[in-house]
């Protein structure tokens, strides 16, 4: 649960997403943005019992605003 406190706000989730993407791609360049989103969303779900965003597309739209 390294990010759970950061995942509560949109801004925190997005920042955690970019950090995690950079870190994972440094080890494996084939990691997709959706893979990272799913991992973070699962982390959130394991604590709060629901998804932070309803889908990757919903997250992406919020992130790219």
FIKOLZA-1660 file (N, C-alpha, C; in steps of 0.1 Angstrom, whole numbers, plus 5000, padded with zeros to 4 digits):
% residues 65
   i   px   py   pz ch aa at
   1 5008 4988 5000  A  X  N
   1 5000 5000 5000  A  X CA
   1 5009 5013 5000  A  X  C
   2 5017 5014 4990  A  X  N
   2 5026 5025 4990  A  X CA
   2 5019 5038 4986  A  X  C
   3 5008 5037 4979  A  X  N
   3 5002 5050 4973  A  X CA
   3 4989 5053 4979  A  X  C
   4 4983 5044 4987  A  X  N
   4 4969 5046 4990  A  X CA
   4 4965 5060 4995  A  X  C
   5 4973 5066 5003  A  X  N
   5 4969 5080 5008  A  X CA
   5 4970 5090 4997  A  X  C
   6 4978 5087 4986  A  X  N
   6 4979 5096 4975  A  X CA
   6 4968 5094 4965  A  X  C
   7 4962 5082 4965  A  X  N
   7 4952 5079 4955  A  X CA
   7 4938 5084 4958  A  X  C
   8 4936 5091 4969  A  X  N
   8 4923 5096 4973  A  X CA
   8 4918 5107 4964  A  X  C
   9 4927 5116 4960  A  X  N
   9 4924 5128 4952  A  X CA
   9 4927 5125 4937  A  X  C
  10 4921 5131 4928  A  X  N
  10 4924 5130 4914  A  X CA
  10 4939 5133 4912  A  X  C
  11 4943 5144 4917  A  X  N
  11 4957 5149 4915  A  X CA
  11 4967 5139 4920  A  X  C
  12 4964 5133 4932  A  X  N
  12 4973 5124 4938  A  X CA
  12 4973 5111 4930  A  X  C
  13 4962 5106 4925  A  X  N
  13 4961 5094 4917  A  X CA
  13 4969 5096 4904  A  X  C
  14 4968 5108 4898  A  X  N
  14 4975 5111 4885  A  X CA
  14 4990 5112 4888  A  X  C
  15 4994 5118 4898  A  X  N
  15 5008 5119 4901  A  X CA
  15 5014 5105 4904  A  X  C
  16 5007 5097 4912  A  X  N
  16 5011 5083 4914  A  X CA
  16 5012 5075 4901  A  X  C
  17 5003 5077 4892  A  X  N
  17 5003 5071 4879  A  X CA
  17 5015 5074 4872  A  X  C
  18 5019 5086 4870  A  X  N
  18 5031 5090 4863  A  X CA
  18 5043 5085 4869  A  X  C
  19 5044 5086 4882  A  X  N
  19 5056 5080 4890  A  X CA
  19 5057 5065 4888  A  X  C
  20 5046 5058 4889  A  X  N
  20 5046 5044 4888  A  X CA
  20 5049 5040 4873  A  X  C
  21 5044 5047 4864  A  X  N
  21 5047 5044 4850  A  X CA
  21 5061 5045 4847  A  X  C
  22 5067 5056 4851  A  X  N
  22 5081 5058 4849  A  X CA
  22 5090 5047 4855  A  X  C
  23 5087 5044 4868  A  X  N
  23 5094 5034 4875  A  X CA
  23 5093 5020 4868  A  X  C
  24 5081 5016 4865  A  X  N
  24 5079 5003 4858  A  X CA
  24 5085 5002 4845  A  X  C
  25 5084 5013 4837  A  X  N
  25 5090 5013 4823  A  X CA
  25 5105 5013 4824  A  X  C
  26 5111 5018 4835  A  X  N
  26 5126 5017 4836  A  X CA
  26 5130 5003 4837  A  X  C
  27 5122 4994 4842  A  X  N
  27 5125 4980 4843  A  X CA
  27 5120 4972 4831  A  X  C
  28 5109 4976 4826  A  X  N
  28 5102 4969 4815  A  X CA
  28 5095 4979 4805  A  X  C
  29 5102 4983 4794  A  X  N
  29 5096 4993 4785  A  X CA
  29 5082 4989 4779  A  X  C
  30 5078 4976 4780  A  X  N
  30 5066 4972 4774  A  X CA
  30 5054 4974 4783  A  X  C
  31 5056 4979 4795  A  X  N
  31 5045 4981 4805  A  X CA
  31 5036 4992 4799  A  X  C
  32 5023 4989 4799  A  X  N
  32 5013 4999 4793  A  X CA
  32 5008 5008 4803  A  X  C
  33 5003 5020 4799  A  X  N
  33 4996 5029 4808  A  X CA
  33 4984 5022 4815  A  X  C
  34 4977 5014 4807  A  X  N
  34 4965 5007 4813  A  X CA
  34 4970 4997 4824  A  X  C
  35 4981 4990 4822  A  X  N
  35 4986 4981 4832  A  X CA
  35 4988 4989 4845  A  X  C
  36 4994 5000 4845  A  X  N
  36 4997 5008 4856  A  X CA
  36 4984 5013 4863  A  X  C
  37 4975 5018 4855  A  X  N
  37 4962 5023 4860  A  X CA
  37 4955 5011 4867  A  X  C
  38 4955 4999 4861  A  X  N
  38 4948 4988 4868  A  X CA
  38 4955 4985 4881  A  X  C
  39 4968 4985 4882  A  X  N
  39 4975 4982 4894  A  X CA
  39 4971 4992 4905  A  X  C
  40 4971 5005 4902  A  X  N
  40 4968 5015 4912  A  X CA
  40 4953 5015 4916  A  X  C
  41 4945 5012 4906  A  X  N
  41 4930 5011 4909  A  X CA
  41 4928 4999 4918  A  X  C
  42 4935 4988 4916  A  X  N
  42 4933 4976 4924  A  X CA
  42 4938 4979 4939  A  X  C
  43 4949 4987 4940  A  X  N
  43 4954 4991 4953  A  X CA
  43 4943 4999 4960  A  X  C
  44 4937 5008 4953  A  X  N
  44 4926 5017 4959  A  X CA
  44 4914 5008 4963  A  X  C
  45 4910 4999 4954  A  X  N
  45 4899 4990 4956  A  X CA
  45 4901 4981 4968  A  X  C
  46 4914 4976 4970  A  X  N
  46 4916 4967 4981  A  X CA
  46 4914 4974 4995  A  X  C
  47 4916 4987 4995  A  X  N
  47 4914 4995 5008  A  X CA
  47 4899 5000 5009  A  X  C
  48 4894 5006 4999  A  X  N
  48 4881 5012 4999  A  X CA
  48 4869 5004 4994  A  X  C
  49 4872 4993 4988  A  X  N
  49 4861 4984 4983  A  X CA
  49 4854 4989 4971  A  X  C
  50 4859 4998 4964  A  X  N
  50 4853 5003 4951  A  X CA
  50 4864 5009 4943  A  X  C
  51 4862 5010 4930  A  X  N
  51 4871 5016 4921  A  X CA
  51 4873 5031 4923  A  X  C
  52 4884 5036 4920  A  X  N
  52 4887 5051 4921  A  X CA
  52 4881 5057 4909  A  X  C
  53 4883 5051 4897  A  X  N
  53 4877 5056 4884  A  X CA
  53 4870 5043 4879  A  X  C
  54 4859 5046 4872  A  X  N
  54 4851 5034 4867  A  X CA
  54 4858 5027 4855  A  X  C
  55 4867 5033 4849  A  X  N
  55 4874 5026 4837  A  X CA
  55 4887 5034 4834  A  X  C
  56 4896 5028 4827  A  X  N
  56 4908 5034 4822  A  X CA
  56 4904 5047 4814  A  X  C
  57 4894 5045 4805  A  X  N
  57 4890 5057 4797  A  X CA
  57 4886 5069 4806  A  X  C
  58 4878 5066 4816  A  X  N
  58 4874 5077 4825  A  X CA
  58 4886 5083 4832  A  X  C
  59 4895 5075 4836  A  X  N
  59 4907 5080 4842  A  X CA
  59 4915 5089 4832  A  X  C
  60 4917 5084 4820  A  X  N
  60 4924 5090 4810  A  X CA
  60 4918 5104 4806  A  X  C
  61 4905 5104 4806  A  X  N
  61 4898 5117 4803  A  X CA
  61 4901 5127 4814  A  X  C
  62 4900 5123 4826  A  X  N
  62 4903 5132 4837  A  X CA
  62 4917 5136 4838  A  X  C
  63 4926 5127 4835  A  X  N
  63 4941 5130 4835  A  X CA
  63 4944 5140 4824  A  X  C
  64 4938 5139 4813  A  X  N
  64 4942 5147 4801  A  X CA
  64 4934 5160 4800  A  X  C
  65 4926 5164 4810  A  X  N
  65 4919 5176 4810  A  X CA
  65 4929 5188 4811  A  X  C
% end
